[in-house]
Every structure is written in structure tokens, then in C-alpha cells.
Amino acid sequence: MTATSGQAPDSMTAAADARGLEALVARAARAGKGLPPVERWNPPFCGDIDMEIRQDGTWFYLGTPIGRMPLVQLFSTVLRQDEDGRTYLVTPVERVGIRVVDAPFVAVEVDVSAGDGEQVITFRTNVGDVVEVGPANPLRFVDEAETGGLKPYVLVRGRLEALVARPVMYELVGHGEEIDVGGVAMFALRSNGEVYPVMPAIRLAELSA
């Protein structure tokens, strides 16, 4: 690209990138307030953009953190994970790929209460989603090979999950109990009548010894 009017190529590229982001913001905003029906849209794939969601939930564009939470919340409403396992920003007219290091959301707060005589676990995510654990929003635990620990995830919507932040996980397991699951004693959590195994009770005893 040749510079004109005294502009350096880098500054022109930066200006073009800024215009591209502004256009994407405008299209996401026009998609509607709240949660647009992204699962029903089938726009063409328009390539990847240099946007990444880090493990701590921070969004980056061109290597720079997006510091405006309203902008992050707007983009979060048009996120979709497709069958190919990739995550996209989707509007009625385009689908662009982004990078997600772990999960697109982080569960940063938990409430455990009794509803209709049953324990109910509710999470709040870093972008403001409120998710009640149950059949439509299950909780799962994944072994973390590199540390030997567990990583909990809760389904938020579609195929999009939230990684439960470590301090929240510690609070959460305080509400666990030993439950027989298929003839095996498991340390597990209950929510809305469902049982979510965390680990075998014998493993928990070994870790606590």
C-alpha cells in the first residue's frame, strides 16, 4: 500500500482497522438489543479478524485489550460456536471468526439457594449473563492435565460455555455432597433436581488426606 497525503502506511492500516471495527460494531448494534437469534442466521463467512478472548475473559482486538465493557457486552450477544468448534461473531449479513483461548465467558459469581425445596445454583458471567444450572444449562468438570486439578464449565447458551473462575469454584464445592451415581460414590453438586458429578469420593478423600 502506498502512503498518500503525508500519511505513513502504518497509520493508514490502523485507520482502516479502526473503520473495520466501527463497521462491525454498527452491524452488531443493528442486530438488535438483548440476545439476537444468531442460531437462526446463516450469513456468509467473511474471514477471520484479529480478535481474541483470553482465558481470564479479557477481549483483545489487534493485540490491544478492549476496555469498553458496553462494547464487549455488545459483541458477546452476537457470539456463536458452530459445529466446527470455532467461535464467530454473527450478524444477519456476515460471520467472522475470532480466537478463544478457553471459553468465551467466565463465571465470576455464584449463588446457591433453595427453590421449591431443591438446591439451585446460579452463576453470573463477566458480561452479565445470569445462568441457572439445570437441564438446559448443565455444569461439567474437566480434568486439567497440566495441574491435576479440575476446570468447571457451565453452558450459557447454544454451544457457548463459561469457565467458572477459581475463587467461584472454591465457593461452589462447599455446597457439594457425596451421592451414589451408578453405584459409585461421587462427590457431586445438585441443582434443579439434576446431579453433576465432580469427582469420585475416594479421590476427594485422597486429596484431603
N, C-alpha and C positions, 0 to 999 in steps of 0.2 A: 504493500500500500504506500502511495506517495503522499507526503505531507503537503498541505496547501495552507495558504493564509497564515504562514508562520507557526502552524501547529506541529508539534512533534508527533511521530507515529504512535508512541505510547499513549499520549494524551488523547489522540483520536480514537484509539482502541478502547480506552477507558470510557470515553464519552459514548461510544457505540454500545459497550456493555451496559452502561447505566441506562441508556434508552431501551435496551432489550429487557432489562429488569423492570423498568417502568411499564413497558407494554404488557409484560406478563402479569404484573400487579393489577393493571387495569382490567385485563381479561378475567383474572381470578375474582376481582371485586364484582364484575358484571355477572358472574356465575350465580350470584345470589347470596343473601345473608344466611347465617346458620350453617347447616350441613347440606350442600348441594347434592343432587342424586348422581354422584360421579360413577356409581356402579352401572348406571343405565346409559352412560355416554360412550360412544365409540368413535372418537375423533382420530385422525391420522397421527402416527408417530412422527414427531418433528425433530428428533435427535436428542442428544444429551446436553445438559447445561452444567456448568461448574458450580453446583450447589451440593452441599453435604450436610448431613445431620450426624453429629458426633455422638459417642456413647453417652455423654452426660446430657444429651438433649439440645446442645447448642447448635444452631443453624449457621452455616458459613456460605457465603457467596463470593466466588473468586478469591478464596482463601481468607476472607475477612468476616468476622462474626457479624451476623445481622442483629443489631442491638435494639431494634424497634419491635417490642413484643406484639403490638397490633398487627404488624406485617407478618411475623411468624405465625400468629394465630390464623390470619387470613390464608396463608399457604397451607396450613395444617388441615383446613377444611376441604381442600381440593387434592389431598393425597390419596393415592390408591396403589395397592400392591396387586399385581396381576399374577396369573398362573405361572409366568416365567420366573417368579420370585423377585422380580425387580420392582422398585418403587417409583411412581411417576407423579408429577403434578398434572392434573387433568382439568381441562376446561371444555366447553362444548365444541371448540374449534381446533384444539391441539392436545397432544400428550407428549410431555418431555420427561426424560429420565434424569433422576438425581441419585446421589450415593447416600446410603445409610449404613453407618458403621455397625450398629447393632439393631436396635429397634427405633422406630420413628418417634416414639413418645417415651416419657419417663413418668412413672407413678411416684409422685412426690409427697403424697399424704394419704393416710388410710383411716377409716372409721369402721369400728366393729361394734355393731349394736344388735339388739333383738327385735325382729319384726315378725309379728304373728307367731310368737313363740319359737322362732328359728333364728339362728345367728345369721347376720347379713354383713358381708364385707363390702365396703365401698371405697374406691380409690378416686383421687383427683390427680390429673396429669399436669405436666408442666405447661400445657397450652390451654388448660381449663376444662377439659373433658371430665365429667363425673361418671364413673363406671361402677355399676353394682354387679358383683361377681355372681354368676348363676349360669344356667344352661346356655344363654345367648352370649355370655361373656366369661368363658372359663378361665381358670387360673392353672398355670402349669409350671413345673420346676425342671430345670435343665442342669445336669452336672457340668461344672466348669472344670475342664480337664487341667488347665494350667494352674489352678489354685486348689483343686479338690473340693471347692465349695459348690453352692447352688445359686442359680440365677432364676428368679421367678419372673414370669411374664403373665400379663392379663390381656385378653383380647379386647380391643377397644371398639373397632367396627371393621367390617369387611375382613381383610386379612391383616389388618394393622394392629400391632401389639404395643404395649408399653412395658418397658423393663422396670421392675419395681426397684427403686433406689435402695441401697443397702441399709440406711437407717430405718427406712419404712419396713424392710424385710424383718429386721430385728424386732420391731414392734409387732409385726404381723404374727410371727411364730409364737409369740407369747399367748396367742389365742388357740394354739394347736392342741390336739389331744391324740391319744392312742386309739385307733379304730381298726377293726378287723376288715381287711379288704381282700376278698377272695381267699380267705383262710390264712392270710399273712398279717401279722401285727404291724400296722403302719402308723407313723406319726403323720397326722393329716389335719386339714382345715375344713370346716363346714361353712357353707354359705348358700342360702336359699334352698336348703334341702339337699344340696349336692356335696359330695365328698371329694376333696382334692389332696391326694397323697403327696407328702413332702419327701419322706424317706422311710425306709424300714426302721421300726422302733429299735431293733438291735443295733443298727448303725448309729442312731442318735445316742444310745447308751454308751457306745464305744467312744463317741466324740466327747461325751460329757464326763467320761471317767478320768 
